[in-house]
Each structure stands twice: as C-alpha cells, then as structure tokens.
C-alpha cells in the first residue's frame, strides 16, 4: 500500500492552480510550504501533498527518484 502511494507521487498530476499538469513530485518546495501554512486541500490530493511536503522537508526525495526510473 505504501509503495502505491509513493508511485502516485511520481505519476499524479496537479489538477489545478499555478502548477496544473505538473507531476506532484516536481512541485517546488516553496509551493508545498505555502500549502503547509495555508492548509492542504481536503481528500486524497491534500494527503499526497502533505506527504510530499514531509518527504522534501526531510531530504527523502531520493526515494521518489528511484521510483521514477
């Protein structure tokens, strides 16, 4: 189950906003930090963005790079 969630981070596109169409793992950290301050959206997208924020904050992006290949 956890691997499926990580796979979504490297395949799921941002559905709206400034970065519409960009793969979630490619979103810039300042954008995620802004969401962290303002509040992540509800539902699956918000959960994925919050997880991605924690991954980037803790320097674990290499986990996602391995999945992209």
MOQUIHU-V982013 format. One record per residue. N is the residue number from 1. PSI is psi in whole degrees, 0 to 359 (999 if undefined). BURIAL is + if it has 16 or more other C-alpha atoms within 10 Angstrom, else -. D_CENTER is the distance of its C-alpha to the mean C-alpha in Angstrom with 1 decimal. Layout:
# MOQUIHU-V982013
<<N & PSI & BURIAL & D_CENTER> <N & PSI & BURIAL & D_CENTER>>
This chain:
# MOQUIHU-V982013
<<1 & 316 & - & 16.6> <2 & 322 & - & 14.1> <3 & 323 & - & 14.0> <4 & 321 & - & 13.4> <5 & 317 & - & 10.2> <6 & 323 & + & 9.1> <7 & 324 & - & 10.6> <8 & 326 & + & 8.7> <9 & 334 & + & 5.4> <10 & 2 & + & 8.1> <11 & 331 & - & 10.0> <12 & 137 & + & 8.7> <13 & 148 & + & 9.3> <14 & 123 & + & 8.8> <15 & 347 & - & 12.1> <16 & 175 & - & 13.6> <17 & 193 & - & 14.2> <18 & 324 & - & 14.5> <19 & 29 & - & 11.7> <20 & 132 & - & 12.8> <21 & 350 & - & 12.8> <22 & 140 & - & 10.3> <23 & 139 & + & 8.1> <24 & 316 & + & 4.3> <25 & 346 & + & 4.9> <26 & 359 & - & 7.6> <27 & 139 & + & 6.7> <28 & 148 & - & 9.2> <29 & 320 & - & 9.3> <30 & 326 & - & 12.0> <31 & 318 & - & 10.2> <32 & 323 & + & 7.8> <33 & 323 & + & 11.2> <34 & 315 & - & 12.9> <35 & 321 & + & 10.9> <36 & 319 & + & 11.7> <37 & 315 & - & 15.2> <38 & 338 & - & 15.7> <39 & 129 & - & 14.1> <40 & 152 & + & 11.0> <41 & 159 & - & 12.1> <42 & 157 & - & 14.0> <43 & 197 & - & 13.4> <44 & 316 & - & 11.0> <45 & 314 & + & 8.4> <46 & 320 & - & 8.8> <47 & 318 & - & 8.7> <48 & 319 & + & 5.4> <49 & 321 & + & 4.1> <50 & 318 & + & 6.9> <51 & 316 & + & 6.4> <52 & 320 & + & 3.7> <53 & 313 & + & 6.4> <54 & 321 & + & 9.0> <55 & 312 & + & 8.3> <56 & 321 & + & 8.7> <57 & 324 & - & 11.3> <58 & 10 & - & 13.2> <59 & 33 & - & 13.3> <60 & 20 & - & 12.1> <61 & 336 & - & 10.3> <62 & 332 & - & 13.4> <63 & 322 & - & 12.5> <64 & 324 & + & 10.0> <65 & 323 & - & 12.7> <66 & 326 & - & 15.2> <67 & 334 & - & 13.6> <68 & 333 & - & 13.4> <69 & 999 & - & 17.2>>
